[in-house]
Amino acid sequence: MPKTASSHDHPSSISLSLPLVAAKHVVKRIIEYCTLYLFDPL
């Protein structure tokens, strides 16, 4: 399993893509909760 290309070619893109994916997940969850509370008030 050659891991040299993925680990040594673009370390900055990998370190930047993980927080971006996490941020998108958090924003998606916040939007889902907001829509749930707006359209389905308890």
N, C-alpha and C positions, 0 to 999 in steps of 0.2 A: 504493500500500500504506500505509494509515493505521497508523502505529506509535505514535501519541500515547496511545491508550487503554491499550495494553499496557505502555508504558514510563513513563507519568506517573501512571496511576491507582493501581496497587498495586505500587510498587517493593519494598516490604518483603516482600510475599507471594512475589514472584518470588525475592528473595534468600534467603528462608527455605525455599522449596520445593526449590531445587536441592540444598542440603546434606541435606535430608530424603531425597530420592531417592537420593543417593549413599550415605547411611547405610543405607538399606534394602537397597541393592545389596550393600554390604559385609557387612551382617548375614546376608543370604541366602547369600553366598559362604561365610562362616564356618560357617553351619549346614550347608551342603552338604559342606564339607571335614570337619566334625566327624562327620557321619553316615557319610561315606565311610571315615574312619579307625576309627570305632567298629564298623561292620558289616562292614568289609572290611580287617582288619588285615594288614599286610604282614609 
